[in-house]
Amino acid sequence: MERFYLDTNIIFSYFLKKFAERKGKQIEAKVANFPFHSSKKMSYAVSILTKAEIMRKLRSEFGLEEDEIINMWKGFILDVSPFYISVSQPLEEIMRKSLTLLSSYQLKEE
């Protein structure tokens, strides 16, 4: 079975749909429905970074409380059944490489 990584941009519409449903609104979200409906045929992966970014966006853009976000994430895990990608490199090494990469880019001047 093929494994597909679900990043924040792919699955955020799932959380937007769930947020709208909590407000009593129904929205059509084909991208949000795809992982849910195909989870029996495909294997999906997420990372702790995806979870952190989803949590940040739901908190900053919609003002949701941490427990609400955690419950939404648990619902996503139950609906889609992804596995977590683990990282074997030490976090410090990953951050050092990220900083090196980011420092090599020229920022746009305004």
C-alpha positions as CSV (number, residue, x, y, z in Angstrom):
1,M,0.0,0.0,0.0
2,E,1.3,3.4,-0.9
3,R,1.9,5.9,1.9
4,F,1.2,9.6,1.5
5,Y,2.3,12.4,3.7
6,L,-0.5,14.8,4.6
7,D,0.9,18.3,5.3
8,T,-0.9,21.2,6.8
9,N,-2.0,22.7,3.4
10,I,-3.6,19.4,2.4
11,I,-5.5,18.7,5.6
12,F,-6.4,22.2,6.9
13,S,-9.6,22.2,4.9
14,Y,-10.7,19.2,7.0
15,F,-10.3,21.3,10.1
16,L,-12.1,24.3,8.5
17,K,-15.0,22.0,7.6
18,K,-15.2,20.6,11.2
19,F,-15.0,24.2,12.5
20,A,-17.9,25.3,10.3
21,E,-19.9,22.2,11.3
22,R,-19.5,23.2,15.0
23,K,-21.0,26.6,14.0
24,G,-24.0,24.8,12.4
25,K,-22.8,25.5,8.8
26,Q,-22.3,22.9,6.1
27,I,-19.5,23.5,3.6
28,E,-18.4,21.4,0.6
29,A,-14.7,20.5,1.0
30,K,-13.6,17.9,-1.5
31,V,-10.0,18.0,-0.4
32,A,-11.1,17.6,3.2
33,N,-13.2,14.6,2.4
34,F,-10.7,12.8,0.2
35,P,-8.4,11.4,3.0
36,F,-11.5,10.4,5.1
37,H,-13.2,8.5,2.2
38,S,-10.0,6.9,0.9
39,S,-8.3,6.0,4.2
40,K,-9.3,2.3,3.7
41,K,-7.5,2.2,0.4
42,M,-4.4,4.4,1.1
43,S,-2.1,4.8,4.0
44,Y,-1.5,8.3,5.3
45,A,1.3,9.8,7.4
46,V,1.5,13.0,9.5
47,S,4.2,14.5,11.6
48,I,4.3,16.3,14.9
49,L,5.2,19.4,12.8
50,T,1.9,19.1,10.9
51,K,0.0,18.8,14.2
52,A,1.8,21.9,15.6
53,E,1.0,23.9,12.5
54,I,-2.6,22.9,12.6
55,M,-2.9,23.8,16.2
56,R,-1.2,27.2,15.6
57,K,-3.5,28.1,12.8
58,L,-6.7,27.1,14.6
59,R,-5.6,29.0,17.7
60,S,-4.4,32.2,15.9
61,E,-6.9,32.4,13.1
62,F,-10.1,31.1,14.8
63,G,-9.3,31.6,18.5
64,L,-10.0,28.0,19.5
65,E,-9.0,26.8,22.9
66,E,-6.4,24.1,23.2
67,D,-8.8,21.4,24.4
68,E,-11.1,22.1,21.4
69,I,-8.1,21.8,19.0
70,I,-6.9,18.6,20.6
71,N,-10.4,17.1,20.3
72,M,-10.5,18.1,16.6
73,W,-7.1,16.5,16.1
74,K,-8.2,13.3,17.8
75,G,-11.3,13.3,15.5
76,F,-9.0,13.6,12.5
77,I,-6.8,10.8,13.7
78,L,-9.9,8.6,14.2
79,D,-11.4,9.5,10.8
80,V,-8.2,9.1,8.7
81,S,-6.1,6.7,10.8
82,P,-2.7,8.2,9.7
83,F,0.6,7.0,11.3
84,Y,3.1,9.4,12.7
85,I,6.4,9.9,11.0
86,S,9.2,9.8,13.6
87,V,12.5,11.6,13.2
88,S,15.6,9.9,14.3
89,Q,17.9,12.9,14.0
90,P,18.4,15.0,17.1
91,L,16.2,18.2,17.1
92,E,19.3,20.4,17.6
93,E,20.8,19.0,14.3
94,I,17.6,19.6,12.4
95,M,17.3,23.1,13.7
96,R,21.0,23.9,12.9
97,K,20.4,22.7,9.3
98,S,17.2,24.7,9.1
99,L,18.9,27.9,10.3
100,T,21.8,27.4,7.9
101,L,19.3,27.0,5.0
102,L,17.2,30.0,6.1
103,S,20.2,32.3,6.5
104,S,21.3,31.6,3.0
105,Y,18.1,33.1,1.5
106,Q,18.0,36.8,0.6
107,L,14.9,38.5,2.0
108,K,12.9,40.7,-0.3
109,E,13.5,44.4,0.2
110,E,10.4,46.6,0.6
